[in-house]
Amino acid sequence: MKILVSREEIAKRVGELTTEISAILEDDAIVVGLLQGSFIFMADIMRGLADNGKTPQTDFLWLSSYGDTKESGRLNILADLQRPITGRQVLIVDDVYDTGKTIIFAKDYLKAKGAKEVLTCLMARKPASQHLPDPNFVGFDLPDYYLVGYGLDNGGSGRGLPDICYIEKE
């Protein structure tokens, strides 16, 4: 594994993102993390928002590709929201934007549940997403590497690494 984005670079960028987000985040907004990859990034976003005087409620939506493969194209809701979002601004926080299937599904799903507005904040965007709609907020534009760390895993391992790393292909 090699470090692609250091913890210091992550902290700096999260500070910039949360300043931008705070400028438009409504007082009754809710921040929804997509599990499992977003939870560390979301925690940092929430702390950064608090530093900017915003303390929105949080919730999680746990989605999984059918059969746990991204290629299947079918998403399942493993755990739904626990808080009402009708008439509220929602900020989705997710890890990597590549195929777009997960974030597009989540955005449509939350709109259908009655969200007034759905914004998106992605930790990383890969080149494969260039033809997709732009997220509202993006942490990093990264190459098409297999990423691990800072919430991202390799077969369940590595989520707790403080940096965004990549695994070189053999």
Secondary structure, 3 states (H helix, E strand, C coil): CEEEECHHHHHHHHHHHHHHHHHHCCCCCEEEEEECCCHHHHHHHHHHHHHCCCCCEEEEEEEEEHHHCHHHCCEEEEECCCCCCCCCEEEEEEEEECCCHHHHHHHHHHHHCCCCEEEEEEEEECHHHCCCCCCCEEEEECCCCEEEECCECECCECCCCCCEEEECCC
